[in-house]
């Protein structure tokens, strides 16, 4: 037959019990005689290949797969050299074994334990490890290419009010730092906290903004800082790392906001988020709890001078509220014996019947302000942790 399979003799019934061969195009024969099973090396090599191809897809599975392939190709090389004496088969299999060795060394190098200084190790464990950031990613973040580690002695300044530009982001590694506004203490900064997270977020649109507070070292400190340009360049390539850092910065800002609420209140007793720009300008003047106690006890103390609030500042001092003038005018009316409905009466009776003004709650305003500000000012979307 010119093509396909055919019988060698025309009388196929007579030759049915004889030798049967198959022909392929070109006149060649196919399997005139089957050979005996191959050497045990051949079967062990194929068993290694089968195990390699069913390995899991995680890091340990990759190491197992590369190791099994190396063993399989080496066994194939030995089988080719000793059993079938085929130098070409030996060369191919031995070359594949070398390639898989290189892949195995690379995988082991990537999985090597990356160690940091004790200070950086604490930062990684507390801030970045909960977000599944790998050690290699964190090592790139704190490398000398993007970050620098600096020291401060007690009394030295990280930033000066109205002088230092907000073009970097600092993270305290050790020591203690105080935040001051016009020589007035606002709050401390402890290790694993950002030094200038509010300023970094609020001044993204204008890098020429200045600090509205002074950040002074209370003890000997070490801190890690990134220049804004270097950090943004890294975030373009490492999008997940950018999302994690943005989330950590937002959490740090929120922590600082609520820590300030517990310390500074107005004369009405309401708490203020003084780190949020343009949020507290209508809530009244600032007063510390000591000033309020002295005023209630009858001690007259001059109120502190007012300062305007800048839109790009985060820890600036409060502004006087226009509502203060309305309160003063209302008090004068009561002192003159007038009540809001225009009738006159006994001053004592008027004082007894004077309704108590309910102070507006600032909880909803503060909460909504914090949430809206964080959503609008954050450059990246919130992070969703996916368990591997």
C-alpha positions, 0 to 999 in steps of 0.5 A: 500500500502506498500509504497507511497500514497494510498487510505484507502478503495478499493472501492474508488468511493464509498468513494470519498465523505468520509474522505481521508487520506494519508499514509507514510512509517511506517503506519503514517498519514499525516495531518489528520486535518489542524490546524487553522492559528498560532499566530500573533507572528509566522507571525511577526517573519517570516516577520522579517526573510524575511526582514533580508535576503534582507538586503544590504551587506554594514555595515549598512545592516549588522547591520540591518540584525542582528537586524532583526534576533534577533527580529525574533528569540525572537518572535519565542521563545515567540511563542514556549513557549506560543502557542505550549508549546514546550521547545525544540523549545523555547531553539533553537530559544532563543539560536539563538537570543543570537548568533545574539546578539553577532554578533551585538555587534561585528559589532558595535564594528568594526564600532565604531569611531576611534579617533586619536590625532590632529596630526595623524588625519591630517596625516590620512585625508591628506594622507591615507583617499583619498586612502580609508584606514580605520581608523582601518588600519591606527590605526594598522599602527601607533600603538606602535607595529610598530611605535613610536612618538618622539620629536626634539628640535630646532637644534637637528638632526634626521640624520647626514651625513655619520653617521646615518643609513637609516634603518627607515622611518620618517613622520613629524607631526609638526614643520619644518625640514631643509635638509643640505648637508655640512652645505648648505641648500637644502630644508625644510620639513613641516608637513605631509611630509616624512623625509627620503623617498628617503633614505628609497627607495634607500637603501632597498637592503643594510640597512647599508647605511648612510645618505648623508645629515643631517636632522636638526630640525629648530623648535620644532618638533614631528615626527612618524617613523617606523623601516624598519623591523617592517614596512616590517613585517606589509606589508606582512600581510596588502598588500593593506596598503603596496601599499598605503604607497609605493604610498605615499612615491613615491609621496613624493619623486617626490615632493622633486625632483621637488622642488630641480629642481627650486633651483639648476642649472648648469652653462649652465642654466639646472636644475638638479635632485640632489636627483636621484642617478647617473642621474646628473653626466653627466649634468655639475657642480653645480652652484646656480643662484647667482653664475651665475649672478655674473659670468655674471657680471664679478665677479670671484668666485671660484667654489665649490668643487666637490663631487662624487655621491653614487648610494644609495644616493638621496640628495647628491651633484653633481659631475663634468661633463667630458663635462666641460673639453671639453668646456674649450678646445673649448673656448681656440680654439676660443680664438686662432682665430680658428673656428671648420672648421679650418679657421682663421679670425678676432676675432671680426668677428669670435665672431659675426659669432660664432653659438649659441650652443643650450643647450640640454633640460633636461626635457625629461631626467629628466622626464624619469629618474624620472619615470623609477627610481620610477618604478624600486625602488618601492617595490610594484605596483602602487595603484588602488583606487576602489570606494566602 
